[in-house]
Amino acid sequence: MSLHQGPRPSRDSDRDRRRLAVNPFHAAANPLGGMTEAPPAHRLPDSPLPPESAYRLVHDELMLDGNARLNLATFVTTWMEPQAGVLMSECRDKNMIDKDEYPRTAELERRCVAMLADLWHAPDPSTAVGCSTTGSSEACMLAGMALKRRWALRNADRYPAKDVRPNLVMGVNVQVCWDKFCNFWEVEARQVPMEGDRFHLDPQAAAELCDENTIGVVGILGSTFDGSYEPVADLCAALDALQERTGLDVPVHVDGASGAMVAPFLDEDLVWDFRLPRVASINTSGHKYGLVYPGVGWALWRDAEALPEELVFRVNYLGGDMPTFALNFSRPGAQVVAQYYNFLRLGREGYRAVQQSARDIAGSLAERVAALGDFRLLTRGDQLPVFAFTTADDVTAYDVFDVSRRLREGGWLVPAYTFPPHREDLSVLRVVCRNGFSADMADLLLADLERLLPELRRQPGPLTRDKGAATGFHH
């Protein structure tokens, strides 16, 4: 989550003591006789407010947020059926961790894990181990912890010696949660850089970075930078060859935050999951292409051996025996219930239809953007329903940050950002097509882009100086 600081001091003493503005109509409606003064913005008010007045103050301020349905930067679900919303409302007071008090909610979680184990071809779905999380970031942390502990148990005679430091191999395109994991758990991050038109991990390069201190290699099924799948089967093959040469047995974790809920339905012949013996664990985001409002994720291990028992805690002070493996303790059960609702509601054919529609819209929109002549596609939305594009080589009057800024004026949030080493020279725009982003909305986005292009072409040069402020988006 974001890290916030208190309000900065200002020379304007009135600003330092800022209060929320109150509409006289709201104050007059106060059954206690109206408000004598507006509540402060940065400290607790001295007295309570009527519920309608408090609601109106918060509601009016939130009107300045962007429209979530027009946010093409986020992978997170922004639309669900009303029935799912009702179920979530009915479960909003249930604590997911309290399995003794809410046994049916716990059972729905167990069923979701079993369904995912089957979907991802676990050798024996009945022995696969898994849990829900608050999202893929927590799921990745748990998977990384399991990899590190397994490595430490195998190297108990050397670790934790001061001169021995575990490392994790991954592409430079990984989501920031993996950088956090390495920082927080004191693991060396060994990253394979981008080269030329290769925007993700190279299997052979990853294998060459491995040594006796490597806890695992991360493969990404759906890069956030461009929507492409990393070649997980080729990665496992390269690590198989490494083991034959050196004896090093390096496990793989698949970060399927998005792709693990797309590939099983649209790319059934693609082998990336537990069918590969080297894949020890997989995570996904239920709140991305699992089609649930934030936040829920899932972490699964192929069997109990892949998750060291000593990482699992059992407590009974809430009643019953409660094994738990999580960074959080208390968290809502509503999203888990909503995930089970979607699994029942859609089934395999329903998920296939939803994901195929998103991919079709992404592919069609990508082709039409390319046809404008001002842009060059990096990806075409034929893996994740996501495509990335940059300005054509002959475009000098504007850049991708200008395009993002101008689209934002119409309410569209289309992120522009630079790529990591060794392709910092490349800046792109990315469009994420999710359930709820319809073909009609794609037409509207393209129409707005076409309308802006004549003005952009007349610019003397790129105008957006603060590239970060252009989109408010950061990987």
C-alpha positions, 0 to 999 in steps of 0.5 A, a space after each residue: 500500500 502507499 506510504 503517506 506523510 502528514 500535511 506539509 507546513 505552509 506559509 498560509 496559516 488558513 491552509 494549515 488549519 484546512 477544514 472541509 467545506 459544508 454545503 448549507 443545505 446539508 447543514 440545514 438538514 442536520 436534525 441536531 440543528 445544523 453544523 456550527 462549523 465545518 469539520 477539520 481535514 487533518 485531525 479528528 473532529 471534536 464532535 460526531 456528525 449526522 450520518 447523512 452529513 458525513 456521507 455527503 462530505 466523503 461522497 462529494 470529495 470522491 467525485 474527483 477520482 477517475 472513473 474506474 471503468 475508464 482506467 486502462 492502466 489497472 489489471 484489477 476488476 472494475 465490474 461484477 454482476 449485482 448478485 456478486 455485489 450482494 453476496 460480498 455485502 452479506 459477507 463484509 463482516 466475516 473475518 476470513 481467518 476465523 475458520 471455526 466461526 465461519 466454517 462455510 466461508 472456509 469451505 468455499 476457500 478450500 473448494 477454490 483452492 481445489 478448483 485451481 489445483 485442477 485447473 493448473 494440472 496439479 499431479 494430485 489435486 487432492 494433495 496440492 496445498 494452497 491458500 487465499 491471500 489479499 492479492 498476488 503481491 502477498 501470494 508472491 511473498 509467500 511463494 518466495 518465503 517457501 523457496 527460501 526456506 526450502 533452500 535453507 533446509 537443504 543448506 543447513 550446514 552453510 546457511 546462515 553463514 555471513 558469506 552465504 547469501 541466497 539469490 533469486 533469478 528473474 527478469 527485470 520486467 517482474 512486478 515490484 513485489 519481487 523487488 520488495 520480497 528480495 529487499 525485505 527477506 534479504 535475498 539477492 535479486 539477480 535480474 536478466 535485463 531486456 535486450 533488443 526486442 526481447 522484453 522479458 526473461 531469456 531462459 538460457 540467461 536465467 540458467 547462467 545466473 543460477 548457482 548453489 545459492 539460488 533459491 529459485 527462478 521466477 517466470 512471469 505468465 503475463 508481463 505487466 510491461 507489455 502483456 507477453 507470456 514468458 516461456 516457462 517450459 523453455 525455462 524449465 528445460 534450461 534448468 533441467 539441462 543445468 541440473 544434468 551438467 552441475 547437479 543444481 536442482 533449481 525450482 521455478 515459481 510461476 507468477 501468473 497474476 494475470 495469465 494463470 486465469 487466461 491461459 487455461 481457458 484460451 491457450 490450453 496447449 501451452 504448457 506452463 503449469 504443474 505439468 512441468 515437474 520443476 514448477 513448485 508453486 503458482 500464484 494468481 490474482 483473483 481480482 484481476 482476470 479472476 474477475 473479482 473486485 480487489 483484493 483477493 489472490 491465490 497461492 498454490 504449491 504442487 504438494 505439501 513437500 513444496 511448502 515447508 511445514 515449519 512455515 505453517 502456524 496453528 493457533 486455537 484461540 479463535 476456536 478449533 484448529 486453524 493452520 495458517 500461512 499468510 502475512 496478514 491475519 484478519 482480512 475480509 471473506 467477501 472476496 473469497 466468496 465472490 471468487 467461488 461465485 464466479 467459479 460456479 457462475 461461469 465455469 470453464 466455458 463462461 471464463 473462456 467466453 469472457 477472456 476470449 471477448 477481452 482478447 478479441 477487443 484487445 487485438 482489434 483495438 491494437 490493429 486499429 491503433 497501428 492503422 493510424 500510422 503514428 504508432 508502432 505495436 510492441 504486442 498485439 493483445 494475443 496473449 494477455 488481453 493487453 497491448 503496448 505501443 510507442 510512437 513511430 520513428 518519424 513522429 517527433 512532434 509529440 511523445 507517448 507522455 503527451 498522448 497519455 496526458 491528452 487522453 486523460 483530459 477525456 477521462 481515459 487513464 492510459 499509462 505511459 512509462 519507460 522500460 527498465 534496463 537495458 531498454 530505458 530508451 523505450 517509452 510506451 503506452 499500454 492498454 489493459 482490456 478487462 471484462 467491462 471494457 466493451 467493444 463500444 468503449 474501445 470505439 470511443 477510445 479510438 475516436 478520442 485518440 483520432 480526434 487528438 492526433 491533429 493537435 498533437 501533430 501540430 506541436 513544435 515538440 513533446 510538451 510533457 516535462 514531468 513524465 511521472 506526473 503525466 500519468 500518475 503511473 509507476 511499475 
